Amino acid sequence: MSSFSLSTELQRPALVINHLKASREKFAKSVADLSEAQLKFKSAPDRWSVAEVAEHITVTEGNLFNLLTNMALKSPATPDKERKVTDDQLVAMMTDRSSKAQAPEQNKPTGRWKTGAETMQEFEKERARTIDFVKTTTTDLRSHFGSFGPLGEVDALQWVLLISGHCERHIAQINEVKADPNFPKK
């Protein structure tokens, strides 16, 4: 579960920006100084390596942002609409690794970037776009909703939390790979 606590009455984008920054820092630390062997290590043939998880986080960041801007924000404003989940519940669900999910094809790793550094450069670009959007938008993110699978309709600010929570979910996966007893020492 996320170590970052959110207010159930999250209205200020600054709290969401802090959540985005915190997950960005955790992600960078989780892959910092890993060797090529460590990045490519798989605990089993059907498991993702750290490099593949990092690629998935990066690709999904952009795809979730596009869903936010092309679906949720294009919905009519409904400021009085009831939320099915609180912000805290949403982040808890996103970061809970006890239930596994299958990534959609477009979010699966395919070796888009040659190195871990290239992947992280792309991630930084995507995350900067997300943070800049939250900082500069004049749209009431609490008034626009879009459907997100089992969670149903979530508001646009919660979509941003989905992006950050998704990153945290997979940081935990990276840490699981690194905790494998066969993980290379360097």
MODELLER restraints for C-alpha pairs under 7 A, 6 or more apart:
rsr = mdl.restraints
at = mdl.atoms
rsr.add(forms.Gaussian(group=physical.xy_distance, feature=features.Distance(at['CA:1:A'], at['CA:92:A']), mean=5.55, stdev=0.5))
rsr.add(forms.Gaussian(group=physical.xy_distance, feature=features.Distance(at['CA:1:A'], at['CA:95:A']), mean=5.30, stdev=0.5))
rsr.add(forms.Gaussian(group=physical.xy_distance, feature=features.Distance(at['CA:1:A'], at['CA:96:A']), mean=5.85, stdev=0.5))
rsr.add(forms.Gaussian(group=physical.xy_distance, feature=features.Distance(at['CA:2:A'], at['CA:91:A']), mean=6.93, stdev=0.5))
rsr.add(forms.Gaussian(group=physical.xy_distance, feature=features.Distance(at['CA:2:A'], at['CA:92:A']), mean=6.56, stdev=0.5))
rsr.add(forms.Gaussian(group=physical.xy_distance, feature=features.Distance(at['CA:2:A'], at['CA:95:A']), mean=6.39, stdev=0.5))
rsr.add(forms.Gaussian(group=physical.xy_distance, feature=features.Distance(at['CA:4:A'], at['CA:19:A']), mean=6.89, stdev=0.5))
rsr.add(forms.Gaussian(group=physical.xy_distance, feature=features.Distance(at['CA:6:A'], at['CA:87:A']), mean=6.81, stdev=0.5))
rsr.add(forms.Gaussian(group=physical.xy_distance, feature=features.Distance(at['CA:6:A'], at['CA:88:A']), mean=5.86, stdev=0.5))
rsr.add(forms.Gaussian(group=physical.xy_distance, feature=features.Distance(at['CA:8:A'], at['CA:86:A']), mean=6.07, stdev=0.5))
rsr.add(forms.Gaussian(group=physical.xy_distance, feature=features.Distance(at['CA:8:A'], at['CA:87:A']), mean=5.99, stdev=0.5))
rsr.add(forms.Gaussian(group=physical.xy_distance, feature=features.Distance(at['CA:8:A'], at['CA:88:A']), mean=6.50, stdev=0.5))
rsr.add(forms.Gaussian(group=physical.xy_distance, feature=features.Distance(at['CA:13:A'], at['CA:134:A']), mean=6.41, stdev=0.5))
rsr.add(forms.Gaussian(group=physical.xy_distance, feature=features.Distance(at['CA:16:A'], at['CA:161:A']), mean=6.79, stdev=0.5))
rsr.add(forms.Gaussian(group=physical.xy_distance, feature=features.Distance(at['CA:17:A'], at['CA:131:A']), mean=6.03, stdev=0.5))
rsr.add(forms.Gaussian(group=physical.xy_distance, feature=features.Distance(at['CA:19:A'], at['CA:164:A']), mean=6.74, stdev=0.5))
rsr.add(forms.Gaussian(group=physical.xy_distance, feature=features.Distance(at['CA:20:A'], at['CA:164:A']), mean=5.36, stdev=0.5))
rsr.add(forms.Gaussian(group=physical.xy_distance, feature=features.Distance(at['CA:23:A'], at['CA:164:A']), mean=6.14, stdev=0.5))
rsr.add(forms.Gaussian(group=physical.xy_distance, feature=features.Distance(at['CA:23:A'], at['CA:167:A']), mean=6.51, stdev=0.5))
rsr.add(forms.Gaussian(group=physical.xy_distance, feature=features.Distance(at['CA:23:A'], at['CA:168:A']), mean=5.94, stdev=0.5))
rsr.add(forms.Gaussian(group=physical.xy_distance, feature=features.Distance(at['CA:27:A'], at['CA:171:A']), mean=5.91, stdev=0.5))
rsr.add(forms.Gaussian(group=physical.xy_distance, feature=features.Distance(at['CA:30:A'], at['CA:171:A']), mean=6.78, stdev=0.5))
rsr.add(forms.Gaussian(group=physical.xy_distance, feature=features.Distance(at['CA:35:A'], at['CA:186:A']), mean=5.73, stdev=0.5))
rsr.add(forms.Gaussian(group=physical.xy_distance, feature=features.Distance(at['CA:37:A'], at['CA:184:A']), mean=6.67, stdev=0.5))
rsr.add(forms.Gaussian(group=physical.xy_distance, feature=features.Distance(at['CA:38:A'], at['CA:183:A']), mean=6.68, stdev=0.5))
rsr.add(forms.Gaussian(group=physical.xy_distance, feature=features.Distance(at['CA:38:A'], at['CA:184:A']), mean=5.62, stdev=0.5))
rsr.add(forms.Gaussian(group=physical.xy_distance, feature=features.Distance(at['CA:38:A'], at['CA:186:A']), mean=6.47, stdev=0.5))
rsr.add(forms.Gaussian(group=physical.xy_distance, feature=features.Distance(at['CA:39:A'], at['CA:49:A']), mean=6.34, stdev=0.5))
rsr.add(forms.Gaussian(group=physical.xy_distance, feature=features.Distance(at['CA:39:A'], at['CA:50:A']), mean=4.97, stdev=0.5))
rsr.add(forms.Gaussian(group=physical.xy_distance, feature=features.Distance(at['CA:39:A'], at['CA:51:A']), mean=4.97, stdev=0.5))
rsr.add(forms.Gaussian(group=physical.xy_distance, feature=features.Distance(at['CA:40:A'], at['CA:49:A']), mean=5.25, stdev=0.5))
rsr.add(forms.Gaussian(group=physical.xy_distance, feature=features.Distance(at['CA:40:A'], at['CA:50:A']), mean=6.38, stdev=0.5))
rsr.add(forms.Gaussian(group=physical.xy_distance, feature=features.Distance(at['CA:40:A'], at['CA:51:A']), mean=5.93, stdev=0.5))
rsr.add(forms.Gaussian(group=physical.xy_distance, feature=features.Distance(at['CA:41:A'], at['CA:49:A']), mean=5.36, stdev=0.5))
rsr.add(forms.Gaussian(group=physical.xy_distance, feature=features.Distance(at['CA:41:A'], at['CA:183:A']), mean=6.65, stdev=0.5))
rsr.add(forms.Gaussian(group=physical.xy_distance, feature=features.Distance(at['CA:42:A'], at['CA:48:A']), mean=6.03, stdev=0.5))
rsr.add(forms.Gaussian(group=physical.xy_distance, feature=features.Distance(at['CA:42:A'], at['CA:49:A']), mean=4.79, stdev=0.5))
rsr.add(forms.Gaussian(group=physical.xy_distance, feature=features.Distance(at['CA:43:A'], at['CA:177:A']), mean=6.71, stdev=0.5))
rsr.add(forms.Gaussian(group=physical.xy_distance, feature=features.Distance(at['CA:43:A'], at['CA:180:A']), mean=6.76, stdev=0.5))
rsr.add(forms.Gaussian(group=physical.xy_distance, feature=features.Distance(at['CA:50:A'], at['CA:174:A']), mean=5.49, stdev=0.5))
rsr.add(forms.Gaussian(group=physical.xy_distance, feature=features.Distance(at['CA:50:A'], at['CA:177:A']), mean=6.81, stdev=0.5))
rsr.add(forms.Gaussian(group=physical.xy_distance, feature=features.Distance(at['CA:51:A'], at['CA:116:A']), mean=6.42, stdev=0.5))
rsr.add(forms.Gaussian(group=physical.xy_distance, feature=features.Distance(at['CA:52:A'], at['CA:109:A']), mean=5.35, stdev=0.5))
rsr.add(forms.Gaussian(group=physical.xy_distance, feature=features.Distance(at['CA:53:A'], at['CA:170:A']), mean=6.68, stdev=0.5))
rsr.add(forms.Gaussian(group=physical.xy_distance, feature=features.Distance(at['CA:53:A'], at['CA:174:A']), mean=6.77, stdev=0.5))
rsr.add(forms.Gaussian(group=physical.xy_distance, feature=features.Distance(at['CA:54:A'], at['CA:119:A']), mean=6.99, stdev=0.5))
rsr.add(forms.Gaussian(group=physical.xy_distance, feature=features.Distance(at['CA:55:A'], at['CA:109:A']), mean=5.74, stdev=0.5))
rsr.add(forms.Gaussian(group=physical.xy_distance, feature=features.Distance(at['CA:55:A'], at['CA:119:A']), mean=6.18, stdev=0.5))
rsr.add(forms.Gaussian(group=physical.xy_distance, feature=features.Distance(at['CA:56:A'], at['CA:107:A']), mean=5.78, stdev=0.5))
rsr.add(forms.Gaussian(group=physical.xy_distance, feature=features.Distance(at['CA:56:A'], at['CA:108:A']), mean=5.82, stdev=0.5))
rsr.add(forms.Gaussian(group=physical.xy_distance, feature=features.Distance(at['CA:56:A'], at['CA:109:A']), mean=5.49, stdev=0.5))
rsr.add(forms.Gaussian(group=physical.xy_distance, feature=features.Distance(at['CA:57:A'], at['CA:167:A']), mean=5.82, stdev=0.5))
rsr.add(forms.Gaussian(group=physical.xy_distance, feature=features.Distance(at['CA:57:A'], at['CA:170:A']), mean=6.92, stdev=0.5))
rsr.add(forms.Gaussian(group=physical.xy_distance, feature=features.Distance(at['CA:58:A'], at['CA:122:A']), mean=6.88, stdev=0.5))
rsr.add(forms.Gaussian(group=physical.xy_distance, feature=features.Distance(at['CA:58:A'], at['CA:123:A']), mean=4.86, stdev=0.5))
rsr.add(forms.Gaussian(group=physical.xy_distance, feature=features.Distance(at['CA:59:A'], at['CA:107:A']), mean=5.80, stdev=0.5))
rsr.add(forms.Gaussian(group=physical.xy_distance, feature=features.Distance(at['CA:60:A'], at['CA:107:A']), mean=5.55, stdev=0.5))
rsr.add(forms.Gaussian(group=physical.xy_distance, feature=features.Distance(at['CA:61:A'], at['CA:126:A']), mean=6.58, stdev=0.5))
rsr.add(forms.Gaussian(group=physical.xy_distance, feature=features.Distance(at['CA:61:A'], at['CA:163:A']), mean=5.93, stdev=0.5))
rsr.add(forms.Gaussian(group=physical.xy_distance, feature=features.Distance(at['CA:62:A'], at['CA:126:A']), mean=6.01, stdev=0.5))
rsr.add(forms.Gaussian(group=physical.xy_distance, feature=features.Distance(at['CA:64:A'], at['CA:163:A']), mean=6.36, stdev=0.5))
rsr.add(forms.Gaussian(group=physical.xy_distance, feature=features.Distance(at['CA:65:A'], at['CA:130:A']), mean=6.96, stdev=0.5))
rsr.add(forms.Gaussian(group=physical.xy_distance, feature=features.Distance(at['CA:68:A'], at['CA:156:A']), mean=6.43, stdev=0.5))
rsr.add(forms.Gaussian(group=physical.xy_distance, feature=features.Distance(at['CA:68:A'], at['CA:159:A']), mean=6.20, stdev=0.5))
rsr.add(forms.Gaussian(group=physical.xy_distance, feature=features.Distance(at['CA:71:A'], at['CA:146:A']), mean=6.16, stdev=0.5))
rsr.add(forms.Gaussian(group=physical.xy_distance, feature=features.Distance(at['CA:72:A'], at['CA:144:A']), mean=5.75, stdev=0.5))
rsr.add(forms.Gaussian(group=physical.xy_distance, feature=features.Distance(at['CA:72:A'], at['CA:145:A']), mean=4.89, stdev=0.5))
rsr.add(forms.Gaussian(group=physical.xy_distance, feature=features.Distance(at['CA:72:A'], at['CA:146:A']), mean=4.18, stdev=0.5))
rsr.add(forms.Gaussian(group=physical.xy_distance, feature=features.Distance(at['CA:72:A'], at['CA:156:A']), mean=5.89, stdev=0.5))
rsr.add(forms.Gaussian(group=physical.xy_distance, feature=features.Distance(at['CA:73:A'], at['CA:144:A']), mean=5.58, stdev=0.5))
rsr.add(forms.Gaussian(group=physical.xy_distance, feature=features.Distance(at['CA:73:A'], at['CA:156:A']), mean=6.63, stdev=0.5))
rsr.add(forms.Gaussian(group=physical.xy_distance, feature=features.Distance(at['CA:75:A'], at['CA:144:A']), mean=5.82, stdev=0.5))
rsr.add(forms.Gaussian(group=physical.xy_distance, feature=features.Distance(at['CA:75:A'], at['CA:145:A']), mean=6.35, stdev=0.5))
rsr.add(forms.Gaussian(group=physical.xy_distance, feature=features.Distance(at['CA:76:A'], at['CA:144:A']), mean=6.42, stdev=0.5))
rsr.add(forms.Gaussian(group=physical.xy_distance, feature=features.Distance(at['CA:77:A'], at['CA:143:A']), mean=4.93, stdev=0.5))
rsr.add(forms.Gaussian(group=physical.xy_distance, feature=features.Distance(at['CA:77:A'], at['CA:144:A']), mean=5.03, stdev=0.5))
rsr.add(forms.Gaussian(group=physical.xy_distance, feature=features.Distance(at['CA:78:A'], at['CA:143:A']), mean=4.97, stdev=0.5))
rsr.add(forms.Gaussian(group=physical.xy_distance, feature=features.Distance(at['CA:78:A'], at['CA:144:A']), mean=6.19, stdev=0.5))
rsr.add(forms.Gaussian(group=physical.xy_distance, feature=features.Distance(at['CA:79:A'], at['CA:142:A']), mean=6.59, stdev=0.5))
rsr.add(forms.Gaussian(group=physical.xy_distance, feature=features.Distance(at['CA:79:A'], at['CA:143:A']), mean=4.13, stdev=0.5))
rsr.add(forms.Gaussian(group=physical.xy_distance, feature=features.Distance(at['CA:83:A'], at['CA:154:A']), mean=6.59, stdev=0.5))
rsr.add(forms.Gaussian(group=physical.xy_distance, feature=features.Distance(at['CA:87:A'], at['CA:158:A']), mean=6.46, stdev=0.5))
rsr.add(forms.Gaussian(group=physical.xy_distance, feature=features.Distance(at['CA:91:A'], at['CA:161:A']), mean=6.72, stdev=0.5))
rsr.add(forms.Gaussian(group=physical.xy_distance, feature=features.Distance(at['CA:91:A'], at['CA:162:A']), mean=6.91, stdev=0.5))
rsr.add(forms.Gaussian(group=physical.xy_distance, feature=features.Distance(at['CA:91:A'], at['CA:165:A']), mean=5.40, stdev=0.5))
rsr.add(forms.Gaussian(group=physical.xy_distance, feature=features.Distance(at['CA:94:A'], at['CA:162:A']), mean=6.81, stdev=0.5))
rsr.add(forms.Gaussian(group=physical.xy_distance, feature=features.Distance(at['CA:94:A'], at['CA:165:A']), mean=5.31, stdev=0.5))
rsr.add(forms.Gaussian(group=physical.xy_distance, feature=features.Distance(at['CA:94:A'], at['CA:166:A']), mean=5.82, stdev=0.5))
rsr.add(forms.Gaussian(group=physical.xy_distance, feature=features.Distance(at['CA:94:A'], at['CA:169:A']), mean=6.31, stdev=0.5))
rsr.add(forms.Gaussian(group=physical.xy_distance, feature=features.Distance(at['CA:95:A'], at['CA:165:A']), mean=5.75, stdev=0.5))
rsr.add(forms.Gaussian(group=physical.xy_distance, feature=features.Distance(at['CA:95:A'], at['CA:166:A']), mean=6.63, stdev=0.5))
rsr.add(forms.Gaussian(group=physical.xy_distance, feature=features.Distance(at['CA:95:A'], at['CA:168:A']), mean=5.97, stdev=0.5))
rsr.add(forms.Gaussian(group=physical.xy_distance, feature=features.Distance(at['CA:95:A'], at['CA:169:A']), mean=4.19, stdev=0.5))
rsr.add(forms.Gaussian(group=physical.xy_distance, feature=features.Distance(at['CA:96:A'], at['CA:169:A']), mean=6.72, stdev=0.5))
rsr.add(forms.Gaussian(group=physical.xy_distance, feature=features.Distance(at['CA:97:A'], at['CA:169:A']), mean=6.63, stdev=0.5))
rsr.add(forms.Gaussian(group=physical.xy_distance, feature=features.Distance(at['CA:113:A'], at['CA:119:A']), mean=5.68, stdev=0.5))
rsr.add(forms.Gaussian(group=physical.xy_distance, feature=features.Distance(at['CA:141:A'], at['CA:155:A']), mean=6.66, stdev=0.5))
rsr.add(forms.Gaussian(group=physical.xy_distance, feature=features.Distance(at['CA:141:A'], at['CA:156:A']), mean=4.81, stdev=0.5))
rsr.add(forms.Gaussian(group=physical.xy_distance, feature=features.Distance(at['CA:141:A'], at['CA:157:A']), mean=5.06, stdev=0.5))
rsr.add(forms.Gaussian(group=physical.xy_distance, feature=features.Distance(at['CA:142:A'], at['CA:155:A']), mean=5.45, stdev=0.5))
rsr.add(forms.Gaussian(group=physical.xy_distance, feature=features.Distance(at['CA:142:A'], at['CA:156:A']), mean=6.05, stdev=0.5))
rsr.add(forms.Gaussian(group=physical.xy_distance, feature=features.Distance(at['CA:142:A'], at['CA:157:A']), mean=5.92, stdev=0.5))
rsr.add(forms.Gaussian(group=physical.xy_distance, feature=features.Distance(at['CA:143:A'], at['CA:155:A']), mean=6.64, stdev=0.5))
rsr.add(forms.Gaussian(group=physical.xy_distance, feature=features.Distance(at['CA:144:A'], at['CA:155:A']), mean=5.41, stdev=0.5))
rsr.add(forms.Gaussian(group=physical.xy_distance, feature=features.Distance(at['CA:144:A'], at['CA:156:A']), mean=5.60, stdev=0.5))
rsr.add(forms.Gaussian(group=physical.xy_distance, feature=features.Distance(at['CA:145:A'], at['CA:153:A']), mean=5.89, stdev=0.5))
rsr.add(forms.Gaussian(group=physical.xy_distance, feature=features.Distance(at['CA:145:A'], at['CA:154:A']), mean=5.34, stdev=0.5))
rsr.add(forms.Gaussian(group=physical.xy_distance, feature=features.Distance(at['CA:145:A'], at['CA:155:A']), mean=4.14, stdev=0.5))
rsr.add(forms.Gaussian(group=physical.xy_distance, feature=features.Distance(at['CA:145:A'], at['CA:156:A']), mean=5.74, stdev=0.5))
rsr.add(forms.Gaussian(group=physical.xy_distance, feature=features.Distance(at['CA:146:A'], at['CA:153:A']), mean=5.20, stdev=0.5))
rsr.add(forms.Gaussian(group=physical.xy_distance, feature=features.Distance(at['CA:146:A'], at['CA:154:A']), mean=5.69, stdev=0.5))
rsr.add(forms.Gaussian(group=physical.xy_distance, feature=features.Distance(at['CA:146:A'], at['CA:155:A']), mean=6.39, stdev=0.5))
rsr.add(forms.Gaussian(group=physical.xy_distance, feature=features.Distance(at['CA:147:A'], at['CA:153:A']), mean=4.20, stdev=0.5))
rsr.add(forms.Gaussian(group=physical.xy_distance, feature=features.Distance(at['CA:147:A'], at['CA:154:A']), mean=6.22, stdev=0.5))
rsr.add(forms.Gaussian(group=physical.xy_distance, feature=features.Distance(at['CA:148:A'], at['CA:154:A']), mean=6.77, stdev=0.5))
